[in-house]
Amino acid sequence: LGEEECTLHQLQGCLESLQSVTQNNDLALATTRSELLAVCSRLKESVLCVDEHMKHCFTATQRKVFNHVVAGARQFLLELCVRG
């Protein structure tokens, strides 16, 4: 990411994507393996988006705060979005 991408707008896009997955009950309503994989894929993309923004644009303190914001999504990825 270049400095021009360290904007509130860019971060907001990541967070809106994350929020759409977590607040639309997509996680709870995934009843088939393919639905779960689709939700997991979107969630993983959203978390990666936030992670990339944090890595390139945030101070250590900001990263600490935002790690709490995405902690639930990370936990879900670890628990339910693994093969097996």
C-alpha positions as a Markdown table, in Angstrom:
| # | Residue | x | y | z |
|---|---|---|---|---|
| 1 | Leu | 0.0 | 0.0 | 0.0 |
| 2 | Gly | 1.2 | 3.4 | -0.8 |
| 3 | Glu | 0.7 | 6.4 | 1.4 |
| 4 | Glu | -2.2 | 7.5 | -0.8 |
| 5 | Glu | -4.0 | 4.4 | 0.4 |
| 6 | Cys | -3.7 | 5.2 | 4.1 |
| 7 | Thr | -7.0 | 7.0 | 4.1 |
| 8 | Leu | -10.0 | 6.7 | 6.3 |
| 9 | His | -12.0 | 5.8 | 3.1 |
| 10 | Gln | -9.8 | 2.8 | 2.4 |
| 11 | Leu | -10.0 | 1.6 | 6.0 |
| 12 | Gln | -13.8 | 2.2 | 6.0 |
| 13 | Gly | -14.1 | -0.1 | 3.0 |
| 14 | Cys | -12.3 | -2.9 | 4.9 |
| 15 | Leu | -14.5 | -2.4 | 8.0 |
| 16 | Glu | -17.8 | -2.3 | 6.0 |
| 17 | Ser | -16.9 | -5.6 | 4.3 |
| 18 | Leu | -16.1 | -7.1 | 7.7 |
| 19 | Gln | -19.3 | -5.7 | 9.2 |
| 20 | Ser | -21.4 | -7.0 | 6.4 |
| 21 | Val | -20.2 | -10.6 | 7.0 |
| 22 | Thr | -20.5 | -10.4 | 10.8 |
| 23 | Gln | -23.8 | -8.5 | 11.1 |
| 24 | Asn | -25.9 | -10.1 | 8.4 |
| 25 | Asn | -26.1 | -13.4 | 10.2 |
| 26 | Asp | -24.2 | -15.0 | 7.2 |
| 27 | Leu | -22.2 | -16.9 | 9.8 |
| 28 | Ala | -25.2 | -18.3 | 11.6 |
| 29 | Leu | -27.1 | -19.0 | 8.4 |
| 30 | Ala | -24.4 | -21.0 | 6.7 |
| 31 | Thr | -25.9 | -24.5 | 6.7 |
| 32 | Thr | -23.9 | -26.2 | 4.0 |
| 33 | Arg | -20.2 | -26.6 | 3.5 |
| 34 | Ser | -20.2 | -24.4 | 0.4 |
| 35 | Glu | -22.1 | -21.6 | 2.2 |
| 36 | Leu | -19.6 | -21.8 | 5.1 |
| 37 | Leu | -16.6 | -21.7 | 2.7 |
| 38 | Ala | -18.1 | -18.7 | 1.0 |
| 39 | Val | -18.6 | -16.8 | 4.3 |
| 40 | Cys | -15.1 | -17.8 | 5.5 |
| 41 | Ser | -13.6 | -16.6 | 2.2 |
| 42 | Arg | -15.3 | -13.2 | 2.5 |
| 43 | Leu | -14.4 | -13.0 | 6.2 |
| 44 | Lys | -10.8 | -13.9 | 5.5 |
| 45 | Glu | -10.6 | -11.2 | 2.8 |
| 46 | Ser | -12.0 | -8.6 | 5.1 |
| 47 | Val | -9.6 | -9.4 | 7.9 |
| 48 | Leu | -6.7 | -9.4 | 5.5 |
| 49 | Cys | -7.8 | -6.0 | 4.2 |
| 50 | Val | -7.8 | -4.6 | 7.8 |
| 51 | Asp | -4.4 | -6.3 | 8.5 |
| 52 | Glu | -2.8 | -4.8 | 5.4 |
| 53 | His | -4.1 | -1.4 | 6.3 |
| 54 | Met | -2.9 | -1.7 | 9.9 |
| 55 | Lys | 0.6 | -2.9 | 8.8 |
| 56 | His | 1.2 | 0.0 | 6.4 |
| 57 | Cys | -0.7 | 2.8 | 8.0 |
| 58 | Phe | -1.1 | 2.4 | 11.8 |
| 59 | Thr | 1.2 | 3.2 | 14.7 |
| 60 | Ala | 1.8 | 0.4 | 17.2 |
| 61 | Thr | -0.9 | 1.8 | 19.5 |
| 62 | Gln | -3.4 | 2.0 | 16.7 |
| 63 | Arg | -2.6 | -1.6 | 15.8 |
| 64 | Lys | -3.2 | -2.8 | 19.3 |
| 65 | Val | -6.6 | -1.2 | 19.4 |
| 66 | Phe | -7.7 | -2.5 | 16.0 |
| 67 | Asn | -6.5 | -6.0 | 16.8 |
| 68 | His | -9.3 | -6.0 | 19.4 |
| 69 | Val | -11.7 | -4.9 | 16.7 |
| 70 | Val | -11.0 | -7.9 | 14.5 |
| 71 | Ala | -10.3 | -10.4 | 17.3 |
| 72 | Gly | -13.8 | -12.0 | 17.0 |
| 73 | Ala | -13.4 | -12.4 | 13.3 |
| 74 | Arg | -10.0 | -13.9 | 13.7 |
| 75 | Gln | -11.3 | -16.3 | 16.4 |
| 76 | Phe | -14.1 | -17.4 | 14.1 |
| 77 | Leu | -11.6 | -18.0 | 11.3 |
| 78 | Leu | -9.5 | -20.1 | 13.6 |
| 79 | Glu | -12.4 | -22.2 | 14.9 |
| 80 | Leu | -14.7 | -22.7 | 12.0 |
| 81 | Cys | -12.8 | -21.7 | 8.8 |
| 82 | Val | -10.3 | -24.5 | 8.8 |
| 83 | Arg | -10.5 | -27.7 | 6.8 |
| 84 | Gly | -11.2 | -30.8 | 8.6 |
